[in-house]
Amino acid sequence: MIGAYTIGKKAVTFGYRRYGVPGAIASGGAALAGYIVVRRALKSSTNDGTVDSAIDAGEIQSAVDEQGLQAVADTETLEQAIDTDELDTPVDIDDVQSSVDEETDTASDSDSSAGKS
């Protein structure tokens, strides 16, 4: 499993190669935001400190690159990105999915309201 720094670095490199500096910023930011959203939701659902090792950041990065930040709220993406065997506590993917969905909606709402003036 790879961590937040690595996912950010890979996403920035991918975005830069594809779209230049604006792509690097957008791709890196979205992938890192997706990882953080999943990590927060998983921590709140399990109260477990070992969630970082259970998250496959590469899966999150791929999903965000293909479909945007909303992709992390997809149950199939979460099932692929979270290795439940790595966690000390059992986890309900549906609970995690609803938490991720709420976080991505909040992030999307704040992004759209920040663009208005």
C-alpha positions as CSV (number, residue, x, y, z in Angstrom):
1,M,0.0,0.0,0.0
2,I,1.2,3.5,-0.7
3,G,0.6,6.6,1.3
4,A,-0.7,10.1,0.7
5,Y,2.7,11.6,-0.3
6,T,3.2,8.9,-3.0
7,I,-0.3,9.2,-4.4
8,G,0.0,13.0,-4.6
9,K,3.4,12.7,-6.3
10,K,2.2,10.1,-8.8
11,A,-1.0,12.1,-9.6
12,V,0.9,15.3,-10.1
13,T,3.4,13.5,-12.5
14,F,0.5,12.0,-14.4
15,G,-1.4,15.3,-14.7
16,Y,1.8,17.2,-15.7
17,R,2.6,14.8,-18.5
18,R,-0.9,14.9,-19.8
19,Y,-2.0,18.5,-19.3
20,G,1.0,20.5,-18.1
21,V,1.1,22.6,-14.9
22,P,-2.7,23.0,-14.6
23,G,-3.2,19.3,-15.1
24,A,-0.6,18.6,-12.4
25,I,-2.4,20.8,-9.9
26,A,-5.9,19.4,-10.8
27,S,-4.9,15.7,-10.9
28,G,-2.7,15.8,-7.8
29,G,-5.3,17.7,-5.8
30,A,-8.2,15.5,-6.8
31,A,-6.4,12.3,-6.1
32,L,-5.1,13.4,-2.8
33,A,-8.5,14.7,-1.8
34,G,-10.0,11.4,-2.7
35,Y,-7.5,9.5,-0.6
36,I,-8.1,11.8,2.4
37,V,-11.9,11.5,2.1
38,V,-11.7,7.7,2.1
39,R,-9.2,7.7,5.0
40,R,-11.4,9.9,7.1
41,A,-14.5,7.9,6.4
42,L,-12.7,4.6,7.2
43,K,-11.3,6.0,10.4
44,S,-14.7,7.2,11.6
45,S,-16.3,3.9,10.7
46,T,-13.7,1.7,12.4
47,N,-12.1,3.8,15.1
48,D,-8.9,2.0,14.0
49,G,-5.5,3.7,13.8
50,T,-4.3,1.3,11.1
51,V,-6.4,2.5,8.2
52,D,-3.6,3.8,6.1
53,S,-2.2,0.4,5.5
54,A,-5.6,-0.9,4.4
55,I,-6.2,1.7,1.7
56,D,-4.9,1.1,-1.8
57,A,-4.1,4.7,-2.9
58,G,-3.4,3.5,-6.5
59,E,-7.0,2.3,-6.9
60,I,-8.2,5.7,-5.6
61,Q,-5.9,7.6,-7.9
62,S,-7.0,5.5,-11.0
63,A,-10.7,6.1,-10.2
64,V,-10.3,9.8,-9.6
65,D,-8.2,10.2,-12.8
66,E,-10.9,8.4,-14.8
67,Q,-14.1,9.7,-13.3
68,G,-13.3,12.6,-11.0
69,L,-13.6,13.0,-7.2
70,Q,-17.1,11.5,-7.1
71,A,-15.6,8.1,-8.1
72,V,-14.4,7.5,-4.5
73,A,-18.1,7.4,-3.4
74,D,-18.7,4.4,-5.6
75,T,-19.1,1.2,-3.6
76,E,-17.2,-0.8,-6.2
77,T,-14.2,1.6,-6.0
78,L,-14.3,1.4,-2.2
79,E,-14.4,-2.4,-2.2
80,Q,-11.3,-2.5,-4.5
81,A,-9.4,0.2,-2.6
82,I,-10.0,-1.0,1.0
83,D,-8.3,-4.2,2.1
84,T,-10.5,-5.3,5.1
85,D,-8.0,-8.0,6.1
86,E,-5.5,-5.2,7.1
87,L,-8.0,-3.7,9.6
88,D,-8.2,-4.7,13.2
89,T,-11.9,-4.1,13.2
90,P,-14.6,-5.3,10.9
91,V,-15.9,-2.6,8.5
92,D,-19.2,-2.2,6.7
93,I,-18.5,-0.8,3.2
94,D,-22.0,0.7,3.0
95,D,-21.3,2.8,6.1
96,V,-17.9,3.9,4.6
97,Q,-19.6,4.6,1.3
98,S,-22.3,6.9,2.9
99,S,-19.6,8.8,4.8
100,V,-17.5,9.2,1.7
101,D,-20.6,10.3,-0.2
102,E,-21.3,13.0,2.4
103,E,-17.7,14.2,2.4
104,T,-17.5,14.4,-1.4
105,D,-20.9,16.3,-1.5
106,T,-19.6,18.7,1.0
107,A,-16.3,19.2,-0.9
108,S,-18.2,19.7,-4.2
109,D,-20.6,22.2,-2.5
110,S,-17.7,24.2,-1.1
111,D,-15.8,24.1,-4.4
112,S,-18.8,25.4,-6.4
113,S,-19.6,28.1,-3.8
114,A,-15.9,29.2,-3.8
115,G,-16.1,29.9,-7.5
116,K,-19.1,32.3,-7.1
117,S,-18.5,35.9,-6.2
